[in-house]
Amino acid sequence: MPKLRRVSGEEAIRALERLGFVRVRQRGSHVVLKKQTPEGAVGCVVPLHPELAIGTLRGILRQARVTPEEFMRNL
């Protein structure tokens, strides 16, 4: 597993948007992203923090069904 580096919420959103996710809505400091796949819709919630903890980022990637490798390539 590649080493994930610390990123901000905005950087994470930008990388996920490059992977095909779109912003659906925002409530306070949390942005909901969705992507249509052949298996159905996939969604995730990203907090707009200045720096995301590695565990939080891993949880976001698990929700989004994105591998850490894919994510790091799209940063």
Backbone atoms as SQL, in Angstrom:
CREATE TABLE atoms (id INTEGER PRIMARY KEY, chain TEXT, resi INTEGER, resn TEXT, atom TEXT, x REAL, y REAL, z REAL);
INSERT INTO atoms VALUES
  (1, 'A', 1, 'MET', 'N', 0.845, -1.178, 0.000),
  (2, 'A', 1, 'MET', 'CA', 0.000, 0.000, 0.000),
  (3, 'A', 1, 'MET', 'C', 0.891, 1.241, 0.000),
  (4, 'A', 2, 'PRO', 'N', 0.632, 2.202, -0.904),
  (5, 'A', 2, 'PRO', 'CA', 1.490, 3.384, -0.937),
  (6, 'A', 2, 'PRO', 'C', 1.234, 4.271, 0.271),
  (7, 'A', 3, 'LYS', 'N', 2.221, 5.039, 0.586),
  (8, 'A', 3, 'LYS', 'CA', 2.095, 5.944, 1.723),
  (9, 'A', 3, 'LYS', 'C', 1.250, 7.139, 1.297),
  (10, 'A', 4, 'LEU', 'N', 0.139, 7.335, 1.978),
  (11, 'A', 4, 'LEU', 'CA', -0.704, 8.500, 1.707),
  (12, 'A', 4, 'LEU', 'C', -0.087, 9.699, 2.406),
  (13, 'A', 5, 'ARG', 'N', -0.054, 10.820, 1.725),
  (14, 'A', 5, 'ARG', 'CA', 0.445, 12.032, 2.372),
  (15, 'A', 5, 'ARG', 'C', -0.745, 12.844, 2.852),
  (16, 'A', 6, 'ARG', 'N', -0.468, 13.720, 3.786),
  (17, 'A', 6, 'ARG', 'CA', -1.536, 14.567, 4.318),
  (18, 'A', 6, 'ARG', 'C', -1.941, 15.596, 3.261),
  (19, 'A', 7, 'VAL', 'N', -3.247, 15.720, 3.059),
  (20, 'A', 7, 'VAL', 'CA', -3.783, 16.673, 2.091),
  (21, 'A', 7, 'VAL', 'C', -4.919, 17.438, 2.755),
  (22, 'A', 8, 'SER', 'N', -5.273, 18.565, 2.161),
  (23, 'A', 8, 'SER', 'CA', -6.416, 19.326, 2.671),
  (24, 'A', 8, 'SER', 'C', -7.696, 18.732, 2.089),
  (25, 'A', 9, 'GLY', 'N', -8.823, 19.130, 2.630),
  (26, 'A', 9, 'GLY', 'CA', -10.107, 18.671, 2.107),
  (27, 'A', 9, 'GLY', 'C', -10.299, 19.088, 0.663),
  (28, 'A', 10, 'GLU', 'N', -9.891, 20.316, 0.312),
  (29, 'A', 10, 'GLU', 'CA', -10.030, 20.811, -1.058),
  (30, 'A', 10, 'GLU', 'C', -9.176, 20.002, -2.034),
  (31, 'A', 11, 'GLU', 'N', -7.939, 19.656, -1.619),
  (32, 'A', 11, 'GLU', 'CA', -7.071, 18.836, -2.473),
  (33, 'A', 11, 'GLU', 'C', -7.687, 17.461, -2.709),
  (34, 'A', 12, 'ALA', 'N', -8.260, 16.885, -1.664),
  (35, 'A', 12, 'ALA', 'CA', -8.898, 15.574, -1.791),
  (36, 'A', 12, 'ALA', 'C', -10.088, 15.656, -2.746),
  (37, 'A', 13, 'ILE', 'N', -10.882, 16.706, -2.638),
  (38, 'A', 13, 'ILE', 'CA', -12.042, 16.883, -3.516),
  (39, 'A', 13, 'ILE', 'C', -11.587, 17.024, -4.959),
  (40, 'A', 14, 'ARG', 'N', -10.530, 17.827, -5.196),
  (41, 'A', 14, 'ARG', 'CA', -10.012, 18.011, -6.556),
  (42, 'A', 14, 'ARG', 'C', -9.568, 16.676, -7.165),
  (43, 'A', 15, 'ALA', 'N', -8.863, 15.861, -6.376),
  (44, 'A', 15, 'ALA', 'CA', -8.400, 14.552, -6.866),
  (45, 'A', 15, 'ALA', 'C', -9.588, 13.640, -7.172),
  (46, 'A', 16, 'LEU', 'N', -10.602, 13.647, -6.304),
  (47, 'A', 16, 'LEU', 'CA', -11.781, 12.811, -6.536),
  (48, 'A', 16, 'LEU', 'C', -12.567, 13.299, -7.753),
  (49, 'A', 17, 'GLU', 'N', -12.604, 14.612, -7.979),
  (50, 'A', 17, 'GLU', 'CA', -13.285, 15.142, -9.160),
  (51, 'A', 17, 'GLU', 'C', -12.571, 14.692, -10.434),
  (52, 'A', 18, 'ARG', 'N', -11.253, 14.597, -10.393),
  (53, 'A', 18, 'ARG', 'CA', -10.504, 14.087, -11.543),
  (54, 'A', 18, 'ARG', 'C', -10.834, 12.622, -11.816),
  (55, 'A', 19, 'LEU', 'N', -11.265, 11.919, -10.768),
  (56, 'A', 19, 'LEU', 'CA', -11.644, 10.504, -10.908),
  (57, 'A', 19, 'LEU', 'C', -13.113, 10.331, -11.298),
  (58, 'A', 20, 'GLY', 'N', -13.819, 11.423, -11.557),
  (59, 'A', 20, 'GLY', 'CA', -15.192, 11.335, -12.041),
  (60, 'A', 20, 'GLY', 'C', -16.279, 11.673, -11.039),
  (61, 'A', 21, 'PHE', 'N', -15.914, 12.054, -9.822),
  (62, 'A', 21, 'PHE', 'CA', -16.907, 12.431, -8.824),
  (63, 'A', 21, 'PHE', 'C', -17.372, 13.865, -9.071),
  (64, 'A', 22, 'VAL', 'N', -18.612, 14.148, -8.703),
  (65, 'A', 22, 'VAL', 'CA', -19.148, 15.508, -8.813),
  (66, 'A', 22, 'VAL', 'C', -19.698, 15.931, -7.453),
  (67, 'A', 23, 'ARG', 'N', -19.596, 17.234, -7.167),
  (68, 'A', 23, 'ARG', 'CA', -20.157, 17.765, -5.927),
  (69, 'A', 23, 'ARG', 'C', -21.668, 17.739, -6.026),
  (70, 'A', 24, 'VAL', 'N', -22.315, 17.157, -5.031),
  (71, 'A', 24, 'VAL', 'CA', -23.771, 17.072, -5.024),
  (72, 'A', 24, 'VAL', 'C', -24.345, 18.147, -4.112),
  (73, 'A', 25, 'ARG', 'N', -23.771, 18.251, -2.919),
  (74, 'A', 25, 'ARG', 'CA', -24.252, 19.266, -1.975),
  (75, 'A', 25, 'ARG', 'C', -23.196, 19.490, -0.901),
  (76, 'A', 26, 'GLN', 'N', -23.441, 20.538, -0.117),
  (77, 'A', 26, 'GLN', 'CA', -22.547, 20.857, 0.993),
  (78, 'A', 26, 'GLN', 'C', -23.394, 21.313, 2.163),
  (79, 'A', 27, 'ARG', 'N', -23.004, 20.850, 3.338),
  (80, 'A', 27, 'ARG', 'CA', -23.671, 21.330, 4.549),
  (81, 'A', 27, 'ARG', 'C', -22.575, 21.687, 5.536),
  (82, 'A', 28, 'GLY', 'N', -22.441, 22.959, 5.798),
  (83, 'A', 28, 'GLY', 'CA', -21.370, 23.418, 6.676),
  (84, 'A', 28, 'GLY', 'C', -20.026, 23.132, 6.033),
  (85, 'A', 29, 'SER', 'N', -19.175, 22.405, 6.734),
  (86, 'A', 29, 'SER', 'CA', -17.835, 22.142, 6.212),
  (87, 'A', 29, 'SER', 'C', -17.707, 20.751, 5.595),
  (88, 'A', 30, 'HIS', 'N', -18.827, 20.101, 5.275),
  (89, 'A', 30, 'HIS', 'CA', -18.776, 18.761, 4.693),
  (90, 'A', 30, 'HIS', 'C', -19.389, 18.766, 3.297),
  (91, 'A', 31, 'VAL', 'N', -18.631, 18.247, 2.325),
  (92, 'A', 31, 'VAL', 'CA', -19.063, 18.200, 0.933),
  (93, 'A', 31, 'VAL', 'C', -19.388, 16.752, 0.578),
  (94, 'A', 32, 'VAL', 'N', -20.538, 16.544, -0.068),
  (95, 'A', 32, 'VAL', 'CA', -20.941, 15.213, -0.511),
  (96, 'A', 32, 'VAL', 'C', -20.638, 15.108, -2.002),
  (97, 'A', 33, 'LEU', 'N', -19.899, 14.050, -2.370),
  (98, 'A', 33, 'LEU', 'CA', -19.539, 13.788, -3.763),
  (99, 'A', 33, 'LEU', 'C', -20.186, 12.482, -4.196),
  (100, 'A', 34, 'LYS', 'N', -20.576, 12.397, -5.481),
  (101, 'A', 34, 'LYS', 'CA', -21.162, 11.164, -6.017),
  (102, 'A', 34, 'LYS', 'C', -20.585, 10.880, -7.385),
  (103, 'A', 35, 'LYS', 'N', -20.635, 9.581, -7.751),
  (104, 'A', 35, 'LYS', 'CA', -20.176, 9.136, -9.056),
  (105, 'A', 35, 'LYS', 'C', -21.052, 7.975, -9.487),
  (106, 'A', 36, 'GLN', 'N', -21.487, 7.967, -10.742),
  (107, 'A', 36, 'GLN', 'CA', -22.280, 6.862, -11.266),
  (108, 'A', 36, 'GLN', 'C', -21.336, 5.794, -11.807),
  (109, 'A', 37, 'THR', 'N', -21.546, 4.543, -11.401),
  (110, 'A', 37, 'THR', 'CA', -20.760, 3.420, -11.898),
  (111, 'A', 37, 'THR', 'C', -21.734, 2.371, -12.431),
  (112, 'A', 38, 'PRO', 'N', -21.233, 1.388, -13.170),
  (113, 'A', 38, 'PRO', 'CA', -22.136, 0.324, -13.652),
  (114, 'A', 38, 'PRO', 'C', -22.846, -0.411, -12.514),
  (115, 'A', 39, 'GLU', 'N', -22.220, -0.478, -11.331),
  (116, 'A', 39, 'GLU', 'CA', -22.831, -1.143, -10.184),
  (117, 'A', 39, 'GLU', 'C', -23.835, -0.247, -9.462),
  (118, 'A', 40, 'GLY', 'N', -23.864, 1.041, -9.786),
  (119, 'A', 40, 'GLY', 'CA', -24.755, 1.989, -9.124),
  (120, 'A', 40, 'GLY', 'C', -23.988, 3.212, -8.664),
  (121, 'A', 41, 'ALA', 'N', -24.658, 4.072, -7.929),
  (122, 'A', 41, 'ALA', 'CA', -24.032, 5.316, -7.461),
  (123, 'A', 41, 'ALA', 'C', -23.095, 5.038, -6.288),
  (124, 'A', 42, 'VAL', 'N', -21.963, 5.729, -6.304),
  (125, 'A', 42, 'VAL', 'CA', -20.987, 5.649, -5.217),
  (126, 'A', 42, 'VAL', 'C', -20.842, 7.057, -4.671),
  (127, 'A', 43, 'GLY', 'N', -20.893, 7.204, -3.355),
  (128, 'A', 43, 'GLY', 'CA', -20.782, 8.525, -2.756),
  (129, 'A', 43, 'GLY', 'C', -19.796, 8.549, -1.612),
  (130, 'A', 44, 'CYS', 'N', -19.357, 9.750, -1.284),
  (131, 'A', 44, 'CYS', 'CA', -18.478, 9.917, -0.129),
  (132, 'A', 44, 'CYS', 'C', -18.643, 11.335, 0.413),
  (133, 'A', 45, 'VAL', 'N', -18.233, 11.516, 1.655),
  (134, 'A', 45, 'VAL', 'CA', -18.327, 12.809, 2.326),
  (135, 'A', 45, 'VAL', 'C', -16.912, 13.250, 2.683),
  (136, 'A', 46, 'VAL', 'N', -16.559, 14.482, 2.283),
  (137, 'A', 46, 'VAL', 'CA', -15.217, 15.011, 2.544),
  (138, 'A', 46, 'VAL', 'C', -15.337, 16.274, 3.398),
  (139, 'A', 47, 'PRO', 'N', -14.698, 16.305, 4.567),
  (140, 'A', 47, 'PRO', 'CA', -14.709, 17.529, 5.375),
  (141, 'A', 47, 'PRO', 'C', -13.722, 18.539, 4.799),
  (142, 'A', 48, 'LEU', 'N', -14.060, 19.803, 4.844),
  (143, 'A', 48, 'LEU', 'CA', -13.186, 20.858, 4.301),
  (144, 'A', 48, 'LEU', 'C', -12.196, 21.329, 5.359),
  (145, 'A', 49, 'HIS', 'N', -11.423, 20.423, 5.902),
  (146, 'A', 49, 'HIS', 'CA', -10.424, 20.769, 6.904),
  (147, 'A', 49, 'HIS', 'C', -9.125, 21.173, 6.223),
  (148, 'A', 50, 'PRO', 'N', -8.312, 21.997, 6.882),
  (149, 'A', 50, 'PRO', 'CA', -7.028, 22.400, 6.289),
  (150, 'A', 50, 'PRO', 'C', -6.092, 21.211, 6.099),
  (151, 'A', 51, 'GLU', 'N', -6.234, 20.189, 6.937),
  (152, 'A', 51, 'GLU', 'CA', -5.417, 18.982, 6.811),
  (153, 'A', 51, 'GLU', 'C', -6.236, 17.790, 7.290),
  (154, 'A', 52, 'LEU', 'N', -6.367, 16.776, 6.426),
  (155, 'A', 52, 'LEU', 'CA', -7.121, 15.575, 6.800),
  (156, 'A', 52, 'LEU', 'C', -6.185, 14.571, 7.460),
  (157, 'A', 53, 'ALA', 'N', -6.643, 13.953, 8.528),
  (158, 'A', 53, 'ALA', 'CA', -5.871, 12.883, 9.156),
  (159, 'A', 53, 'ALA', 'C', -5.811, 11.707, 8.182),
  (160, 'A', 54, 'ILE', 'N', -4.736, 10.927, 8.242),
  (161, 'A', 54, 'ILE', 'CA', -4.560, 9.801, 7.323),
  (162, 'A', 54, 'ILE', 'C', -5.702, 8.796, 7.466),
  (163, 'A', 55, 'GLY', 'N', -6.138, 8.530, 8.681),
  (164, 'A', 55, 'GLY', 'CA', -7.249, 7.604, 8.897),
  (165, 'A', 55, 'GLY', 'C', -8.543, 8.113, 8.277),
  (166, 'A', 56, 'THR', 'N', -8.777, 9.409, 8.361),
  (167, 'A', 56, 'THR', 'CA', -9.965, 10.022, 7.749),
  (168, 'A', 56, 'THR', 'C', -9.893, 9.885, 6.239),
  (169, 'A', 57, 'LEU', 'N', -8.716, 10.150, 5.674),
  (170, 'A', 57, 'LEU', 'CA', -8.535, 10.036, 4.219),
  (171, 'A', 57, 'LEU', 'C', -8.753, 8.588, 3.770),
  (172, 'A', 58, 'ARG', 'N', -8.247, 7.636, 4.526),
  (173, 'A', 58, 'ARG', 'CA', -8.449, 6.217, 4.184),
  (174, 'A', 58, 'ARG', 'C', -9.943, 5.873, 4.201),
  (175, 'A', 59, 'GLY', 'N', -10.675, 6.409, 5.183),
  (176, 'A', 59, 'GLY', 'CA', -12.114, 6.176, 5.259),
  (177, 'A', 59, 'GLY', 'C', -12.849, 6.764, 4.062),
  (178, 'A', 60, 'ILE', 'N', -12.435, 7.953, 3.648),
  (179, 'A', 60, 'ILE', 'CA', -13.041, 8.606, 2.475),
  (180, 'A', 60, 'ILE', 'C', -12.796, 7.750, 1.233),
  (181, 'A', 61, 'LEU', 'N', -11.566, 7.271, 1.065),
  (182, 'A', 61, 'LEU', 'CA', -11.237, 6.451, -0.104),
  (183, 'A', 61, 'LEU', 'C', -11.997, 5.127, -0.084),
  (184, 'A', 62, 'ARG', 'N', -12.203, 4.560, 1.110),
  (185, 'A', 62, 'ARG', 'CA', -12.969, 3.320, 1.224),
  (186, 'A', 62, 'ARG', 'C', -14.413, 3.567, 0.805),
  (187, 'A', 63, 'GLN', 'N', -15.001, 4.686, 1.278),
  (188, 'A', 63, 'GLN', 'CA', -16.377, 5.056, 0.895),
  (189, 'A', 63, 'GLN', 'C', -16.484, 5.234, -0.613),
  (190, 'A', 64, 'ALA', 'N', -15.477, 5.876, -1.200),
  (191, 'A', 64, 'ALA', 'CA', -15.493, 6.204, -2.628),
  (192, 'A', 64, 'ALA', 'C', -15.091, 5.025, -3.499),
  (193, 'A', 65, 'ARG', 'N', -14.622, 3.939, -2.869),
  (194, 'A', 65, 'ARG', 'CA', -14.134, 2.761, -3.607),
  (195, 'A', 65, 'ARG', 'C', -13.003, 3.134, -4.556),
  (196, 'A', 66, 'VAL', 'N', -12.075, 3.924, -4.033),
  (197, 'A', 66, 'VAL', 'CA', -10.903, 4.356, -4.779),
  (198, 'A', 66, 'VAL', 'C', -9.674, 3.799, -4.066),
  (199, 'A', 67, 'THR', 'N', -8.735, 3.252, -4.830),
  (200, 'A', 67, 'THR', 'CA', -7.525, 2.731, -4.206),
  (201, 'A', 67, 'THR', 'C', -6.579, 3.894, -3.879),
  (202, 'A', 68, 'PRO', 'N', -5.746, 3.732, -2.863),
  (203, 'A', 68, 'PRO', 'CA', -4.775, 4.783, -2.548),
  (204, 'A', 68, 'PRO', 'C', -3.859, 5.108, -3.741),
  (205, 'A', 69, 'GLU', 'N', -3.523, 4.080, -4.562),
  (206, 'A', 69, 'GLU', 'CA', -2.683, 4.292, -5.742),
  (207, 'A', 69, 'GLU', 'C', -3.356, 5.246, -6.719),
  (208, 'A', 70, 'GLU', 'N', -4.647, 4.985, -7.016),
  (209, 'A', 70, 'GLU', 'CA', -5.403, 5.845, -7.930),
  (210, 'A', 70, 'GLU', 'C', -5.447, 7.273, -7.398),
  (211, 'A', 71, 'PHE', 'N', -5.729, 7.383, -6.106),
  (212, 'A', 71, 'PHE', 'CA', -5.850, 8.697, -5.479),
  (213, 'A', 71, 'PHE', 'C', -4.540, 9.484, -5.588),
  (214, 'A', 72, 'MET', 'N', -3.416, 8.834, -5.253),
  (215, 'A', 72, 'MET', 'CA', -2.124, 9.523, -5.268),
  (216, 'A', 72, 'MET', 'C', -1.748, 9.941, -6.691),
  (217, 'A', 73, 'ARG', 'N', -2.120, 9.132, -7.690),
  (218, 'A', 73, 'ARG', 'CA', -1.830, 9.501, -9.087),
  (219, 'A', 73, 'ARG', 'C', -2.609, 10.743, -9.512),
  (220, 'A', 74, 'ASN', 'N', -3.773, 10.977, -8.913),
  (221, 'A', 74, 'ASN', 'CA', -4.635, 12.090, -9.322),
  (222, 'A', 74, 'ASN', 'C', -4.497, 13.330, -8.451),
  (223, 'A', 75, 'LEU', 'N', -3.577, 13.324, -7.505),
  (224, 'A', 75, 'LEU', 'CA', -3.355, 14.519, -6.673),
  (225, 'A', 75, 'LEU', 'C', -2.744, 15.632, -7.484);
